[in-house]
């Protein structure tokens, strides 16, 4: 059976996922994107007008993990990237 995953983001979460820096708020280490899947119930097999009869349907949720301090960070907790302005002297 094929595995079908559904991902949902709010516009704010999508902007944070694409443009915010992926640095740990505790130790300033590099964050790595991870995800987990949750199996959906049988009554939710219709996605965007398509019906999946013989497929395993999962809701995929993304988060970030710091390997240095083992902290998990939600997308909503990412910090904004500082604007870099280089001045010529």
TAPE-V957428 format. One line per field, one symbol per residue. psi: psi as a letter, one per 30 degrees, with the letter a starting at -180 (. if undefined). burial: + if it has 16 or more other C-alpha atoms within 10 Angstrom, else -. A space follows every 50 residues. Layout:
BEGIN
psi: ???
burial: ???
END
This chain:
BEGIN
psi: klkkkkkkkleeeeeeeeflkikkfegglkkkklllkkkllffhgjkhfk kjehlkkkkkkklkkkfeghkkklefgklkkkkkjkkk.
burial: ------------+--++--+-+++------+-------------+----- -----+++--++++++-----++-+--+-----------
END
